[in-house]
């Protein structure tokens, strides 16, 4: 008997261009199977795309290196046949009586013919639909099976105008597929339009009964003390007779050390007629005060494992399914004070600070490892939401898995963009994709694929556009909220008042999260669909704090610069790409940057805006080479993005409910809008966000020079103090202020006092400001923020001589290997001869968070009052905690 369960087919694939294979699919899977990577066959990237396979085999150059993409023929010039490819593999499987095998494709772009052991099947059009084929009757008796898949590109790949543009000529919008592939103002065109078997392929073996698309929903009562888990699943009897079966559901939670506790175990008996599909609802499972799932910065991401199994009489276990479930409730409504959409999780308002996401890799080289790094980076920046932009993907379960783990709420858009679907230049596709039924089929299937993830917060119809009326109305109807999940702000009714006659929430396709018709509607931007997101360019840091910078409550897109570190430029461009921009002085005194052609191709955004913003890199002096330019760009990146988030947070709830930065990363080697590059190296903007988005944060309002404390937590901060110290370039401290015995209310930003050093008698032209917010009881630092500042009208050129200076610390370390662990011992000595300055620094204790995160000021809590005695050992203990993880 073959083992019940799923086997992923992600290795051993071959690929060949269809015009170079002179055999039929029947021949390929019976008498003339390819035996290895011999021409025209090559090793294939599955999951992946045709272009990914060609790059892997060095048939074409890396399209993300320099100008190499120009050397690859575009599908508009080659024709669709050129990128129509065969994919071939084999798999071993020998079934016993009453066993069944499904062949599953989680994503094909765009359609395919499938041949298995000489038998032909069709995989219909649509990038975002799953295909599951029962191939039990056509498996080979000896267990060796031959599979060939002929994959066709999108029907309307379009052409790329000479001037480029947003989505090329927009023809791609006629299909239900990714739209960025014709190029954008941040992306070069993808030559094959992502043709291929782009997502997981698997075989799944079951007994007579198969479990299909279970649905998990929690309902909440008595201030989240009483919680019920509702579960339904579809069951299919594949056998030729009535089956008697036991359906089991088990809920477990994991304690530290890998110990699992069974919270619930329930069994039900049912019979299913031959060949039938039935929908089965389990009785509700009751939980009293379970651990809730919280977004990043609000609490822990508690997850319970829900497992469903079906045992068939006379057979045994027929199928099983499991999924991590988080108990959480997400509500949102348009806030009357700001006009922005306000989100609540488990009854607590959450100020949204996050970013826009395109996809992990432009050639769809997706992996769990890359997803984990991507999502953890967002959590490390202290973000709490990711917006999956409508021109990209319906993101994959692996993406959502890590968002569940790291606490990132997800805004998921469907496949509509204003540029391609009716609002672009030229105007095209005002009625969206040609096949509206196909769009809705893909939408329903996507909802079923993703709806059990606690991180999924809302569905949105499109980017800067709403879907065509019939699609929009269908989405509104099919994604309408169950009354239990309508915001109390909108209904005025409590959950306890809802009538018992209501349909179970699992009877809805997804009634637990709101559907918004477009990214600039209903509480986002001006709420009416006008182009009121942005801007997307360099700003003066103080501008983000000013009343007139942005007029609406929730900005879904605001962007700026994003040059990576020099090592990334050198790794992704030839020598001609190492030339830094020319700084051309204009008659009005502003600077225009003239980048080299490779930077221009990689969508570089300058660090000045003629007539609006003077060049921010030149504040540090004229760069001499690439290393110098990128170093100074990092200083600007840090200031720019810290100021952006601090400016928004300064008006938390009084003017704004949230902001999403355009964008957090690039799916290729682009040079704009990113906090880490395609090689996963962070820019300094990463750390600017990480500082500014701390749950508790001390900051300088760059417009008023008031020092503010931000408290996004649900508890008041009491008995805290602020230390503000100014340091000049000689290392002296001309300004030192401590404000003690402060209280900061929950969910508030409070101005505390004005930092008056710039108004003093002889302020230095360049100086540093160190802010610390700490607990008075034990000096435990809660937030630390460090600024370099110049007087109005000044610059930072005085910093240049300090480039060569070194901090007078001597650090020695020893590493000891003990079995499978490492022990590190470090000694840090201050070699400075100067006496200690008047600072509380020596009294502050830095406390690490409990968990898997990096050392992070955002999560510091007070140490025990006995901490001063332990201070000698604390550095080693912190290093020990960081290095002695499971991984």
N, C-alpha and C positions, 0 to 999 in steps of 0.2 A: 504494500500500500504506500503510495506517495504521501509525503508529509503535507498536512493542511497548512496553508498560508501563502504569503506572497514572496516571489523571487524577482528582484530587479534585474533587468537585462541591460547592463550599462558597460559591458566590455565585450570584446571579440567581434565588433561590428566592422564591416567593410563597406566602402562606398565607391561609386563610379558614375561618371556622367552618362545620362541615358543614351545620348547619341553615339557613345563609344561602346555600348553593350548591344551586340547583335543577337541577343537571345530573348525569348519571352520570359515572363515571370514564371510560367509553368515549367519551362526548361531549367531556369535558375534554381528552382526548388525541387527538382526531381533528378534529371539526368546530367545537367551541366552546372553544378554548383561551383562557385569560386572557392579555391582552396587556400588563398592567402593574398597578401597585398602585392599581387602581380598585375602589371598593367592590363586593363585600365583601372584595376581595383586598387584602393589605398585604405589604410586604417581610418576608420570613421570616428567622428566625435558624436556619440549618442549617449545621453541627450546632447543636442547641439544643433548647429546649422551647417549648411553646405559650405558657406564661406569659412566657418570655424574649422571644418575638415580640411579645406584647401590650405588654410594658414598652418594648421597642425602639420601637414605634410610638406610645407614649404613650396607648394605649387604656385602660390602667390605670396607676395611679401606681407609683412604685418601692416594692416591698414591703419593702425594707430601710431605708427612710427613715422615721424617727419611728414613728407608729402607722398608716402608710398601708396596711400589710398587712390591717388590719381593714376597709378600704374595698373589698377585692377579695373577690368571692364565692367561697366554698369549694365544692369539687366535691361535698361531702356535701349542700350546700343546692341547688346548681344542677342536679345530675344529671350523669352521665358525658357526655351528649350535648353539654353546653355546652363541654366541653374536648376534644371530638372534632373534629379539624381536618384539612382538606385541605392538602397541600403540593405545589407544582407547580414544575417547571423544565423547561428544554429542554437538549439537548446535541447537539453535532455529531459525527458519526462515520460514516465510509463505509469498510467493510471490503473487502479483496481476497479472492481465493480462498484457502481454507485458514486464514483468520483467524477468531478467535472473540472475542466480547465478553461479559464477566461484569459484572453490575451488583451492587455490593457495599454492604451496610449493616453497619457494625461495631456498631451498637446502635440498637434501636428500643424505646421504652417506650410501650405494652406489646405491642401487636400491630397489624398493618396490612394493608390491601388495596392492592395496587400495580397501576397501569395504565400500560402502555407502548405507545404507538401503538394504543390500543384493545384491547389484550390484557391480561387480568386474571391476576394472581398473588397468592398469599397469603403474607404474612410471619407465621409462627406466633408464639405468645405467648412471653414471656421477655425480660427486659431485658438479660441478659448472654449473649447468643448472637449469633454472626455469621450473616448471610444472604448467600449468593453465588448469583446466578441467571444461568445462561447464556441470554442473550437474543438470541443471534446471529440466530435465525430470525425475530425479530419487529422487527428494526431497519428503519427506513424506507429505501427504495432511494435516496432523494435525499440521505441523510445527516442530515436534520433530524429529531430524535427528541423526542417529547413524553412527559413522565413526571409522573404524579400519584400521590400516596401518601395514603391515608386512614388516619390514625393514631388508634387507640383507647387511652383511658387504662387503667390497671390495672383488673382485674376487681373488686377489693375495695378501693376507695379509703378506706373507713372514714369515721368521723365524729370530730370533735374534741370531747371532753368539755369542759364549761365550765371545769373546773379544769386543763385541759391534760393534762400527763402525758408519760410516756416512750412515744412511739409512739402517741399518741392512744388509740383504742379497740382497737388492735392488729390490726384487720382486714387492714391492709396486709401482714401477715406471711403471709397465705394465698397471696400471689403471690410470684414470684421477681423481686424488684425492690428498690430502696432503701427502707429502713424509716424513716429519719429524717424523711421527708416529712410524717408526721403530727405532727411537733413533738417536742421533747425538752426537758430542763431547761436546755439551752443554745441552743435553736433554735425559732423560730416555725414553724408549719405552712406547707408549700408548697401553694398553693391548687389547682394542677393535678396534683399528685403527680408532677411531672416528666414529664408526657406529651410525647412528641415524637420526632423523629429526632435523638437526643441525641448521637450519635457520628458519626464520619466516614462520608461517602458517597463512593463512587468508581466509576469504570468501569476495567476492566483488559482490555487487548487482548493476546492471545497468538496464537501460531501453533497448529499441531496439538496440541502437548504443553504442558500446564500444570504448574507446580511448586506443590505444596500442603504447607504446614506442615512445613518442614524442622526437624530436631531436632539441636542441637549439644550434645555432652557431652565434657568433658575428664576423663581419668584421669591419676593422678599417681603417680610412682615415684621411688625413690632420693632422698628428701628434696626433692622438687619439682624435681629436675634433669631427669628424663625425663618428658615429658608427651605424651600421645596425644590427638588430636582425633578423636572419633567423630562421624560425620554420617550421618543417614538423611533421606530425603525421599520423599514420595508424588508420583507422576507420573501424570497422566491424559492418555490419548490421546483427544482429542475428535473425531478424524477418522474416516472410514469405511473406512480401510485400515490395515494394519500399517505402523508407522513405524520407520525406522532412525535412531537419534539418538546424538549424542555428548553426554555429561553432564560438565560441567567444574566443578571446585571450585578456587577461588583464595583464598589467605589473604595479606593484605598488612598491613604495619604502617607507620605514618606517622612520619617523623622531623621534627625542627624545620624550618620553612621549607616545609612542605607536600610534602616529598619522600617518596614511597612506596617501600617495599621489598617485593618479592614473596617471601614466605616459602615458599609452596608453590603449585604449579599441577599439577593432575592431571586427566586425561581418561579416561573410560570409555565404551565402546560398548555399546549395548543396543537391543533391539527390543521394541516394546510393541504388543500386539494391538489391533485396532480397538475403541474404546469401553471399554477396560480402564483400571483404576487399579492401579498396582503400587507396592510399597514397595521402595525401593532403598537399600542401604547402601554407602557409599564405603569403600574400604580406609582403615584408620586412618592419620592423618597424624602423623608424629613430629616433636617439637620438643625441642631440647636447651637448657635454661636460658632459656626465654622470659621476658619480663617478666611478672610476676604482677599480677593485679588485687587491690588492697587497699582496705579501707574507709577512710573519712575519718579522718585522724589516725594511720594505720598505715603509709602509703606511698602511692605513686602509683596512679592508676586506669588501668593499661595496657590498651588496647583494640585488638584486631585486627579488621580488616574481612574477613568471610567472604562470598564471592560465589559463587553457584551459577547456572550458565547451562545451557540445553539447546539444542543445535543439531540441527535435523532435516534429514536428507538430502533435497535437492531443494527445501528451503524457506529454511534459514538459521536465525538465532537465533529460537527460538520463545517463550522466557520466561526471566526472570532474577529472582533474589532475593538480597538482601544483608542482613547484620545484623552489628552490632558484637559481638565475643565477648571475654570476659575470662577468662583462665586463673585460676581460684580454686577452692578446695575449702572448703565450709562444713560443720562438724560441730557437734553439740551433745549434751549429756548432762546428767543431774541430778548436780550437784556434791555429793559426800558431806559436805564441810565446811559448806556453807551451806544445802543443800536447794534451791538455785535452779538454774535451767537455765543452764549455762555454754556459751558459744559459742566456737568456734575457727575462725579463717580462716587457711588455708594453714599449719595446725599451731600457730598462735599464739593463745593465749587473748585475747579482746577483752572488755573491761569495757563493757557496753552503757549508753550514756547517750543517750537520744533522746526522742521524743515521739509522742503519738497524733495521728493525722491523720483528719479527716472527709472533706473533699474541697475542691477549690480554690474552688468557688463553688456556693452552694445552688441556683441556677437552671441549673446545668450550662453556664455560659458559659465553657467550657474553651478554653485556647489554649496553644500552645507557649511563647509569651512569658511568660504568667502561670505556667505550670509551671516554667519555668526560674528565674524569680524566687523562687517558693516553695521549690524544692529548694535553690537556692544559699543562701537564707536559713538553711535547716537546716544546711548545711555550714558557713556562716559562724558559726553558734552552736557549732561543733565537735561537733555531734551525729554519731552513727554509725548510728542506726537510726530508721526511721519505721514506726509500726504503722498499717496501713490498717484502720480499725475496721469491724466487721461490719455496722453499720447504714448504711454508706455505699456506696462503689463497689468493684468490682474495678477497680483503677486502670488507666489507659490506657497504651498503649505509650510515649506521649510523657512521661508521668510517670516511667516506668521508665528511659527513655533518659537523663533528667537525673540520676536516681539512679545510673545506671551511671557517668556522667561525674563526678559530685561525690562518689561514694563512700558513698552512704547505703544501708545494708542495709534491706531491706523485709520486714516481717511482713505477709502478706496474708491477711485473713480472708474466709471465705465469708459468705453473707447470712443469718446467724442472730444474734439478740440475745436475751439472757435476758429483757429487758423485754417483748418482743413474742412470743417463742416459749416460753411456758410458765412464766416466773418473774415476770412483771410483775403489776401491779394494774390492772384485773382480770386474773386468769389466763386466758390464751387461747392457742390454737394450740400445745398441748403436743406435737402431732405435726408442727410446722413447717409449711411450705407445703403446699397441698393436693396438688400434683402433684410427687411425689418424682422421677419419671423426668425431668421438665423440669428440676428442680434439678440432677440429675446431668448432664444434657446441657449445661446452662450451665456447670457446674463443669469438665467435660472441655474444653469449648471455651475457657474462660478459661485453663486450664493450657496448652493449645497456643498461645494467643496470647502468653503471658508467659514461658514456661519458659526461653527463651534469654537472658534478662537476668541478668548476673552479680550484680546488686544484690538480686535476689529470694532471700531467705534461708530462709523457712519459710512453710508453709501452715497456717492455723488454722481449725478448724471453725466457731467462732462466738465472739461476745462474751459473756462471763459465762454461757455456755450451750454445751452440745454439741448437734450436730444429732440428729434422731431416729435411733434405732438402725440402721435399714436404710441411711440416708444415711451415717451415721458409719462403719459397717462398709464400705460401698462406697468411701468416701474413703480409709479406712485401707488397703484392698486395692489400690486403683488408684494410690495415692501412696506405696506402700511403697518403702523405700530399696533400691537395688541394693546388694549386699554391699560393693562398693568404697567406698560412701559411708556405711556404718554406722560410727559412731565406734569407733576402736580401743579407747576406754575401755570400750565395751560388749561388743565381740567378742573382744578380746585377740589378734586376728589382724592381721598386716600385709597391705598391699595385694598384696605380692609372693606371698603364700601362697594367694591366691584361685585356685581351679581355672580352667583355660582353658575348661572346658566351660560356664561361666556364660553366660547371655544377654548380648548387647551392651547397655550401659546405655541406648542410644537406642531399644531395644525397649520400654522402660518408658514409660508416659505421662509420668512425671517421677520418676525414682528418685534424684535428686541432692540433694534437700532434704527435711527432716523434715516430717511432718504431725503436728500436735498437735490434739487434739479440741476444746479450748476454751481461752479466755484465762486461766482460773484453774486449769488442770490441768497435771499433768506438769512440775513445775519452775517454774510461774508462780503467784504468790500462795501459798496454802498447799498447792497441788498437788492438792487434792481437790474443787475446784469450789465451796467455800464463799465467801461474799462477803467476801473478805479483800484486796481492792484498796482504793484510796483512801488517806487522806482527800482531800476536795475543798474545803478552806477555808483561810483565813488561819491561819498558825502563828507562834509566836515563833521567830525565826531559830535560836536555840540548840537548839530542840526537835529539829531534824533530825539533830543529832549524838548524841542521847541513846539509851541502850540500848533503851528501851522504845518508841521511836517507831514502828518497824515490825519485825515479828517474822519475816519470811520473806525468802528469798534474792533473789527477783526480783519487783519490784512492777510490774505492767503498767499501772497507772493511779494517779498521785498528782497532785492538782491544787490550784490556789489562785486568787488574784485575777488581774485582767487589764484594768484601766482603761486606755484608750488616751490619747494626748495630746489636749489641748483642741481642737486644730484638727480632729481627726477627729470629735469630738462635734459641733462646730459645722457640719461638712460633712454630717452624717448625721441631724441632728435639728433641728426648729424651736426657737424661743426657749424654749418651755416645757421642752424637754429640756436646757437649759443650767443649770437649777437644780440645785445640788449637794444631796446628802442632808442631811436634818436629823439632828443628833446628839442623841439622846434618852438622858438619864442614867437608869439603872435603879436600884432600891433597893440592889442588891448592889454598886454602884459601877461596873459595866460600862456600856458605851455600846451602844445599839442604833441602827443607821443606818436612816433611813426615806427611801428613794429616791423620786424623782418617778415618776409612772406610766409615762413613756416608758422610763426606766432599768429599771423593773421588767419591762416588756415585752421589753426587750433583755437580760434575764436577768442583771442586775447581781449580783455577789457582794460583800458588804460587807468592809471591812477590819478588822472586829472580830467576835468570836464570844462572845456573852453567856455569862458563866460560865466561859469558857475562855481567851480571848485579848482583852486590852485593845486598844483601837483604835490601829492602827499609824500612821495618818495624823496623829492628834492628837498623836503624839510630837513633831511639828514645829510644833505650834500649830494653832489652829482656822482652817481655810481660809476665805478671805473671798469668793472667787468661783470660777468654773469653772477659770480659768487656774491659780489658786493650788492648788485641789484636785487637778487633774491633775498639776501639777508635784510636789506632795508624794506623790501616788500613785506617780509614777515612782521616787522615792527608795525607797519601800517595795517596789515591784516588783523593783528591782535587788537589794536586800538579800534579799528572800524567795526568789528563784529561785537566786541565787548560793549561799545557805545550803543550799537543798534539794540541789543537786548536790554541793556540797562535803561535806555531811553524808553522802551516800551514798558518795562517793568516799573519805571518811575510813575507811570499812569495806570497801574494795575487797578482795574474795576472803576476808576474814575473816568477814564477815557477809552480804555482798551480792555478786551476780554482775551485777546491772544494774537500771536503773530507766527507765521511760518516763513522761514528764510528761503529764498530762491537762490541756490539750492544747496544741499549739503555735500554732494559728491558729483563726479562726472562718470558716466559709463564708458568713457574713453579718455585719452590723454589731453583733454581740453584745458584751457587756461582761464577759466572764469568760474565764479560761483561755486566754490568747493571748500570744504574743511579738511578733506584728505583727498589725495590724488588717486589715480587709477592703480598705482602700485601700493596703495594703502599706507602712504607716508603722510602724516598730518601736516597741514599748514598751521601757522600760528593762530589763524582764525578759530581753529578747533579749541585752543586753550582760552581764547577770548570768550567764546561761548560757554566753555566749561566753568569759567569764573562767574560770568554774569548770570547764568541760569541756576546757580546754587539755590536750593530751597530756602535757605536763610542766607542773606547777603548784605554786606555793607558796601555802599557805593557813593561816588561823587557825581552829583548832577552837574554835567558840564555846561549847562546853560545858566544855572543859578549859583553854582559852587556851594550848594548845601549838601551836607553829608546825610544820606538817607539809609534807613534800614528796611530791608524787604523781608517779610515773613509770609511765606506761602503755606506754612503748616497750619494744621487745624487747632494747635494750642498756642496760647499767648506766650511770648518770651518775657520772662520776668528776671529782675535782678541781673541785668546785663550792663556792660560798659563798652564805650568806644574809645579807642586810643588813636589819635591822628597825629602823625609826626611827619614833618617835612625835612628832607635831607638835601644838602647842596652837593655840588660836584667835588667839594673838598672833604666830604664825609662828616660835616658838622650838622647839627640839628637846630636851625634857627626858629622853628615853630613846633610846639608840642602841647597838645590839648588832650585831656581825658574827661569824658562825660560819664558819670557813674549813676547807678541805681535807675536804669532805664527800664521801661516796659514797652513792648511792641505788641499790639493786638494781633490776633490771628487774621491771616489773609489780608494784610495791609502793607502798604509802603508808607513809611513815616519819615518826613524830614526832621532831623534832630538839631543841627546847628550849622552855621555858615563857616566854611573854611576860609579864613581871612588873610592868609599869608600873601596872596597877590596884592592886597591893599596895604600891606605893611610898609615901613619907611623905605627900605632898600631891598626889595625882593630880587632874588637872583633870576637871570633870564631863563635858566633851565634848572629844574629841581625835581625831586622825587617826593611822592606822597605815599606813605604807608598807612593804611587803615586796618584796624583790627577790632572785631566785635568779639567779646569774650564774656564768659561767666564770671561774676565777681566772687562766687563762692570758692573757686579753685583755679581761676585764671585759664580755664579750658577755652581755647580759641574756637569760636563757632565759624567765623568767616574772616578771611584775610584778603586784602585787595591792594595792589601795588600799581601806582601810576607814574609815568614820566610826563612832565608838563612843561610848557613854555609860557611866557607872558604873552598877552594879546599882541598879535602882529609879529611874533617872533618865530624861531625855528629851533631845530635840535642839532645844529651843526657843532655846537660845543661838545657834543657827546663823542665826536669822531676820535679825539686823542685817547679816549678811554677804551677803544677797541682792543688795544694791546695789553691792558691792565688785567691782572688776575686777582681773584679773591684770595686773601691770605689764609687759606685753609690747607692743612696737610692731612691727607686721608690715606691711611694704610689699611689693608684688608687681608684676611686669611680665609681660605675656603677649605673645609674639611669634608671629604666624602665618607659617609657612613652608610654602607649598604646602598639602599635605593634613594637616600636623601642627601642633601648638601647642607652643611652648616657654614654660615658666613659670620665672621667676626670683624667688626670695623672699628677703627679708632680715628676720631676726628679732633684735630687740634687747631686752635686759632693762633696763628703765628704773628698776628698784629701786635705792635708795641703800644698802640694807642689805648688809653684807658676806656672802660666801658662807657657808653653814652647813657643819657637819662632815658631809659626805655624799659618798659615792662617785659621786653622780649624774654629776658632770662626767667621770668616767672610763668610764661605761657607753656601749657602742656598741649601737645597735638595728639589727637585721639583718632584712631582709625575706625572705619566702619566695620561691622561684622558682616562678612560675606565675601563674594568673589571679586568685588570691584578693586580698582587701583586705589592707592592712597589718595584721598579726596577731601579737600577742605569742606566740600558741601555737606559731608556727612559727619562732621566732627561733633562729638558730644562731650559733656564734662567728664573728666576722669574722677576717680575717687579722691577724697580730700587727702588721703595718704600719699598722693601721687608724687609730691616733691621728694619723698624718700626714695621713690622708685625711679627717679628721673635718669639716673646713671644707666640703668638697664633698658630704658624705654626704647632707645634707638635700635638696639639689637632685637628687642621684642617685635618692633614694627617690621624690621627686615625679615625676621623669622616668620611672622604672619604672612608676609607677602610671598615668600618663596616656598613655604611648605603647604602648597595647595595640592589637591588631588591630581591636577594636571601637571 
